Every structure is written in C-alpha cells, then in structure tokens.
Amino acid sequence: MKKRNIFIHCLMLLMLIGTLAACASTSTRESTGEYVDDSVITTKVKSLLAGDDFLKSFQIGVETYKGVVQLSGFVNTKEAANKAAQIAGSVKGVKSVKNDLVVK
C-alpha cells in the first residue's frame, strides 16, 4: 500500500512537471502568458488605429510576437505610416515596431 502511494505521488509530480514544461516558451514558441499578452497588445493597437480619424480609413494589419508589433498594409502617405508606427509604439508592453506599411 505504501509503495502504491509513492508511485501515485511520483506520477502526479511528473504530470505536473510535464504540464508546466508545455507552457514554457522557447526561442521559436511563445509561452501561454506571452501569447495572451501579445493578443492584448494587438487588440489595443487595432482599437487605437481604428479610433484615429486620420488612419481609420486604411486597412492596417497588426500582428504581435513576443512584444514586437508588425504593421502591414497600404496607406496613402508616409505621414500615415509614421503615425501608425507611433501609435503602435505608444501601447504599453510593445518592445519595438516593425513598420511594413507600403505607401501607394
């Protein structure tokens, strides 16, 4: 009976370690927490861009990976591209902005 309890405890410990390891980040994969943080950043940037009178008419794509925001799409002027990058950089948690907006 005692060996059985030890075995069950060891098995539960291994399952817990496996669960925690699955949520850890690697150089090519985000952790669960980082994914949630990036989703929040993306949502905030999109809402700020949609709320800006100058930029709301453009379709600007926003993706975030480990705090780096990537902007993509087309704008009419270089000023619009710069303003979008400035807005994205102002969001808390953004480490850098990769501005891939193309001026038509």
Backbone torsions as a table, in degrees:
resi	resn	phi	psi	omega
1	MET	NA	-40.0	-178.7
2	LYS	-67.9	-38.9	178.4
3	LYS	-65.4	-35.8	179.1
4	ARG	-64.4	-42.9	179.1
5	ASN	-64.5	-40.1	178.5
6	ILE	-64.3	-43.3	178.6
7	PHE	-60.8	-44.0	-179.9
8	ILE	-64.0	-42.1	178.8
9	HIS	-64.9	-41.8	178.1
10	CYS	-64.0	-41.4	178.8
11	LEU	-63.4	-43.1	178.2
12	MET	-64.5	-39.2	178.7
13	LEU	-64.1	-43.3	177.6
14	LEU	-63.4	-38.7	177.9
15	MET	-65.3	-40.3	178.6
16	LEU	-64.8	-44.0	178.9
17	ILE	-63.0	-41.9	178.0
18	GLY	-62.6	-39.6	179.0
19	THR	-65.1	-44.5	179.9
20	LEU	-67.3	-37.4	178.7
21	ALA	-65.9	-33.0	179.6
22	ALA	-68.7	-24.5	-179.4
23	CYS	-92.1	-4.7	-177.9
24	ALA	-77.2	153.9	178.9
25	SER	-91.5	156.9	173.1
26	THR	-126.9	-177.9	-179.7
27	SER	-68.6	-20.2	-179.3
28	THR	-112.3	-2.7	-176.7
29	ARG	-138.3	138.2	178.0
30	GLU	-80.3	152.1	170.7
31	SER	-77.3	169.5	179.8
32	THR	-60.7	-42.8	179.3
33	GLY	-63.9	-41.6	178.7
34	GLU	-65.0	-38.7	178.9
35	TYR	-62.0	-43.9	179.2
36	VAL	-65.0	-43.9	178.4
37	ASP	-60.1	-43.6	179.4
38	ASP	-64.9	-36.3	177.6
39	SER	-64.6	-40.1	178.2
40	VAL	-65.1	-43.8	179.2
41	ILE	-61.4	-46.8	-179.6
42	THR	-58.8	-44.4	180.0
43	THR	-63.2	-43.3	179.9
44	LYS	-63.9	-43.8	-180.0
45	VAL	-63.5	-45.8	179.5
46	LYS	-59.9	-41.9	-178.7
47	SER	-69.3	-36.5	177.3
48	LEU	-67.7	-39.2	178.3
49	LEU	-67.1	-39.7	179.1
50	ALA	-69.4	-28.8	-179.6
51	GLY	-82.9	-12.7	179.6
52	ASP	-82.2	125.1	-176.9
53	ASP	-61.6	-33.8	-177.6
54	PHE	-75.9	-32.1	-172.8
55	LEU	-103.6	-11.9	-171.9
56	LYS	-67.4	-19.5	-179.6
57	SER	-80.7	-12.7	-179.8
58	PHE	-93.4	149.3	174.7
59	GLN	-95.9	99.9	-177.8
60	ILE	-109.7	121.0	177.4
61	GLY	-83.8	141.1	-179.1
62	VAL	-129.0	125.7	173.6
63	GLU	-132.2	145.7	-179.1
64	THR	-130.7	134.5	176.3
65	TYR	-139.1	115.2	-179.8
66	LYS	52.8	42.3	175.5
67	GLY	85.7	-4.9	178.7
68	VAL	-96.8	119.0	-177.8
69	VAL	-93.9	130.6	175.8
70	GLN	-112.7	124.5	177.6
71	LEU	-102.9	134.7	178.5
72	SER	-140.5	155.9	179.4
73	GLY	132.6	-165.1	-176.8
74	PHE	-122.7	139.2	174.7
75	VAL	-132.1	166.4	-176.7
76	ASN	-87.1	-27.1	-175.8
77	THR	-136.5	159.8	176.1
78	LYS	-65.5	-32.5	178.4
79	GLU	-62.5	-38.8	178.3
80	ALA	-65.0	-40.9	178.5
81	ALA	-64.1	-42.8	179.6
82	ASN	-66.4	-40.2	-179.9
83	LYS	-66.0	-39.8	178.2
84	ALA	-62.7	-41.9	178.3
85	ALA	-65.4	-38.5	178.6
86	GLN	-64.7	-43.1	178.9
87	ILE	-64.0	-44.4	179.7
88	ALA	-62.5	-40.0	179.8
89	GLY	-69.1	-18.6	-177.7
90	SER	-81.7	-10.8	-177.8
91	VAL	-77.0	134.8	-179.9
92	LYS	-62.6	132.5	178.5
93	GLY	101.0	-11.5	179.4
94	VAL	-78.6	123.6	179.1
95	LYS	-85.9	-39.7	177.0
96	SER	-159.6	166.6	-179.8
97	VAL	-124.5	127.6	174.6
98	LYS	-102.3	106.5	-173.9
99	ASN	-93.5	99.9	177.8
100	ASP	-105.2	25.4	178.4
101	LEU	-72.2	137.7	-178.7
102	VAL	-107.1	131.0	177.5
103	VAL	-85.6	124.7	-179.5
104	LYS	-80.3	NA	NA
